[in-house]
Amino acid sequence: MTKVLIAGCGDLGQGVAQHFVAQGYDVTGIRRSGTYFPDGVKGITHDLTTLPPEQWPDADLVYLIMTPTGRTAEAYQAAYVDTAKALVAAYQHRRQPKVIFVSSTSVYGQNRGEWIDEQTKAVAASATAEKILVAEAVLSESISSIALRCSGIYGPGRFRLLEGVRRGDAWSVNQWTNRIHRDDVVSALCVLGEQSLLGTELPAHVIASDGQPVSMWEVKLWLAARLQVPPPLPDTVKLTDYLPTQGKRIVPQALKQLGWRPQYPSYGVGYESMMDDYQAWLAHMSAGL
């Protein structure tokens, strides 16, 4: 039976795990804390960096899906580089699995509206992005791996932008923004995993984004209208203020060539799908529950 390991079985990992359980695969999940795992998943609660190599289960496919505890280089070192090294050490003297690593489009340091795809060279412009690139290299130099570089993930329970618009937080200078719905990240991970198990030749890194780069002000204006709150803009705004001068525009190519299509192809479709849950969350918070 094909064995799949979800190393980092949180929100994204649980979605992937459920998919492969439904396919009849042998699925194991590891998470640093907590004991919840989807039905059919063998659960292990342990920090990956201290899990003895012999306790990593045999696997045909491993997903490494980590979340840093902060936005510092040290936090990214622990979340990405150290766990990548632990994975390599665990399988270096055993049958090696194929590995899919959840990375980030922050590794592209371009910030003047450039168009980005898989052919674009990743040049980190921050210490945290550099750590992610180091983790990618740790894996690719020692094991068969693919880095799925995700743009900003939003979706169920991810209400930070909605809350900022509702509260009327001040807007910074307009810039290009790229995003992908949580469910579309999960489907992209599943497509890559299935193709990898089939032996399909895949690129070393793949971009996951909805392919609809948009200005941040456009997104916030849409949300403000939908939430029926006034945008915190002055009475007079110059046309040039609406034109993004920073950020990058990301388009995925490799996933589309594999037949993947996002269920939420634009921010409007994605955020509209979240509105009922967001209003329920607001009511819950207002009631102090």
N, C-alpha and C positions, 0 to 999 in steps of 0.2 A: 504494500500500500504506500502511495506517495505521502511523504512526511513534510509538513510545513511548520516552521517555527516563526512565531511572531515575537521578536525580541523588542519589547516596548508595546505591550498590549493595552494601550489606552484607547482613546476615542477612534482614531484612524485604524489602529491595529484590530480593534474589536470588529469593525466593519469588514476588514479583510478576512479575519478569522471566521466570521459567520458565512462568508462567501464560500470558503474552502471546506467548511464543515458540510454545507449544503451539497457540495460536489462529492462528498464521501471520502475526503482526505483525512489523514491522521494529523490533527492540529494541536500544537502545544503553544501556550502563551506564557511569556515572562513579563512581569511588571515589578517595578521597584517597591511599590507599596500598594496596599489594598488586596482584597482577595476575590473581587468579582471577576469572573470570566464568562463569556457567552457559553450557552449550552453546547456540549459536545467538545469543549476545549479543555485539554489537560493544563491545569494552571500551576505556575511556579511563581512565588513571590520572593524576589531577591534582587539586589543591586547587581547589574551585569558586570560591573568592573571588579566585583569580589566573588562572583560565582566561579567555583573551581572548574577548570577546563573539562574535567571528566563528567561534570554535572550538566554540561550543555548537551541537550538531546541530539541524537542523530537526526539529520534533516536533508531533504533534497533541495529545499528552498527556504531561505531565511530572509525575513524582513527586519531591518534595523530601523526602528521608528522612535527617535528620542526627542524629548522636549527639555531644553535647558531650564535651570531654575532661576536664571536672571539673564540680563543682556550685557554681560561682561565677558571678556576673553576667557577668564578662568571658568566661568559657568559653561561656556561653549567647549572648552577643552575637556571638561568632565563629561558633558553630555554626548559629544560627538567623537572626539579624538580618542579618549580613553576607552569608550565602549567599542569603537572600531578595532582598537588594538586587542581588546579582550576577545572579541569575536575571532580575529585572525589567530590568536594564540590557542583558542579552544579547538580549532579545526585544522591546525597546521600538520598534525601527525595522524589525521583520520581522513576518511572519505569527505571531500570538501563539497559543501552545498553551493548552489548559486545564491547570490546575495543581492537584494534590492534595498538600497539605502535611501531614506527620505531626506533629501537635501533641500536647498533653497535657492531661489533666483537672486538672492542677495549677493551671491558670488559674482554676479555681473555688476561691476562698480560704475558702469556708464550712468551719467546723470544729466544728459543734455537732450533728452528726447529721442535717443538712438533706438532703432529697431533691433530687437534681439531674437535670435533663434539658436538652434543647436550648433550651428556653424560659428557662432560668435565666441571669441576667446573669453574665458572667464578671468577677469582681473579684479581681485578683491580690493575694495576701497575702505575696508574697516577691519579691525582686529578680529571681530566675531566672524565675518565672512571668510577671513583667512583660515580660521580654525575649521570651518566647514570644508574648505578645499583640502586642508591637510587630512581630514577624515576620509574624504573621497580617495585621496592618494594612498592612504594606509590600506584601504580595502583593495583598490584596483591593482596595486603592486603585488598583492599576495594571494588574491582569490578572485574568482569570476564574479564580477559585481557590476551593477548598474546604479547610477545615482539619479533619482527622480527629483529634479529641481523644481520645487513648487513655488508659485507666486503666493500672495497673501491669501490665507485660507479663512473663509468665513462660513457661516452656516448655523445649525441648531446650537443654541447656548452661547454663541459667540456674538455678544451684543455690544461690544465696546464702541464701535462706530455709531450704532443706533443711539446708544446712551449719550455720547458726546453731542450728537445733533439735537437730541431732545432737550438736553440741558442748556444748549446754546453756547457751548464752548467756543472760544475764539478760533477762527480759521487761520491757518498759516498760509504762506504763499502757495498759490495753485501749482500742482505738479501732476505728471502722469502717474496713474496707479494701475496695477494689474492684480487680478484676484481669481480665485477658483473656489467653488463650493466644496465643502467637506465631502459630500457624496461623490463628487466627480474625482476627487483625489483617490477615494477608495476604489472607484471603478478603474481608474488609471493604474493603480497598483495591482489590481487583479488581472487586468489585461497583460501587463508586463510579466507578472508571475506565470500566467498560463503560457505565454509565448516562450518564456525562458525555459519552462519545463518541457516544452515541445522541441527545444533545441534551435529555435529561431535565432538567427544572428541579430543581435541588438546593439545599438550604440552604447558607449560607455556612460553617457549622460543623456537624459531625456527631460524635456521641459513639460510641466503640467500647469496650464493656465487656460482661462476660457477663451483666449485669443481676441479679446475685445478690450484693448487698453483704452482708458478713458481718463479725463481729468478728474481730480479729486473733488473739485467744486461741483462738477456736474453730478457726481454721486451724492454729495451732501445736499445739493439743491433738490434732487429727486426725493431723498429721504425726508427733508424738511417739509416738502409739500405733502408727502404721504403721511407724515406724523402730525401735520397741521400745526407746525411751529414756525416762527419767523426765523429766517437765516440771520446770523449776526454780522450782516454786512452794512456798511455805511449807506446813506441815502444815495450818494453818488459814487459809482464805481466805474473806472475807466475800462473800456473794451479790452485793453491789453492785460488787465488784471485777470481776465477770464482765460487767457491763453497760457497754457503750461510752459514753463521755461526750464523745469527740472524733471528728473525722473527718467524712465525708460519705457519703451513700448515692446511688449513681449508677445511673440506668436509661437505656439507649439507646432512643430512639423512632424516629428517622429511618431507621436501618438496617433495623429490623423492618418499617417501611412499604415498604421496597424489597424485602422478601422474604428478607433475610439472617437466618440463624439460626446461632448459634455451634455448632461441632462439640464444644466443651468447655463445656457450660452451667453448670458449677460447679467450684469449686476441687478437690473430691474427684475428679471425673472427670479433670480436667487433671493433677493431681499423680500420680494413679495411673498415668497413661500415661507418666510420666517415671521411674518407679521402677526399671525394668530398666536404663535408661541411667545413672541415678544410681549404682546399685550397681556397674555396670561401671566407671564413672569412679572410684569409691572404690577398687576393686581396682587399677585402673591407678595411682592415686596412691600406694597402699600399697606397690606393687611398685617405686616410684621410677622408673617409665618416663616 
